[in-house]
């Protein structure tokens, strides 16, 4: 008895929707992605034991009061002029250490604005003086 | 009137065979670059600074300080006096740690100063003030 030759059915995987699946996954990852780039102003804090006494003639003293008014070596300076003033002072005394003393009630932003200006003036030796101690603070 | 011979339309096709390949390539890119958000943090308005620089992506611990002085690390609200212990613990796990202070621009400087003192005592000396770059 002869069996009629039956046609072989071809096995196929449908790939038409593959791209759809892939794009769906793309959209998921696109929305889930946060490019976590941290940005900021870097600073190295001094060691806790370190209490370097800086001679007052070797120090550029910057004070920020509660309202955000800035004085450089006891002279009031506008925020925009800090860069210029500090650059000038650093040319005279390249070894000088800049001490920023901020009033405890002052807004954090005021300190950052001054610190930003100092960074732009290429000042590298910067220290933050706490309000209670006066002229002793390592940088 | 002249009769034009019936034109045979050329079938325009866009090859779609490589579409899936392109899509998978993009998937792999996004899979690799995705970092799922791990902490909620606090709502802060960052101060603006021109000298803002990029920080390395690894070795960073965020320390959030809200405008009212609330401090948060790893989504736990902590007291200023607890910062030292937490940061010291993290520092033993990773000695190259950078502490990123994500503080609100209106925060009183007293809080920031206290936190910086705590960081110094914990010997976490590599600190960064997170700022927003703007000209």
Interface residues (C-beta under 8 A of the other chain):
Chain A: X15 X18 X19 X22 X23 X25 X26 X29 X30 X32 X33 X34 X35 X36 X37 X38 X39 X40 X41 X42 X43 X44 X45 X46 X47 X48 X64 X102 X103 X104 X105 X106 X107 X108 X109 X110 X111 X112 X113 X115 X116 X119 X120 X128 X130 X131
Chain B: X16 X19 X20 X23 X24 X26 X27 X30 X31 X33 X34 X35 X36 X37 X47 X49 X50 X51 X52 X53 X54 X55 X56 X57 X60 X65 X98 X100 X101 X103 X104 X105 X106 X107 X108 X109 X110 X111 X112 X113 X116 X117 X119 X120 X121 X123 X124 X125 X126 X127 X128 X129 X130 X131 X132 X133
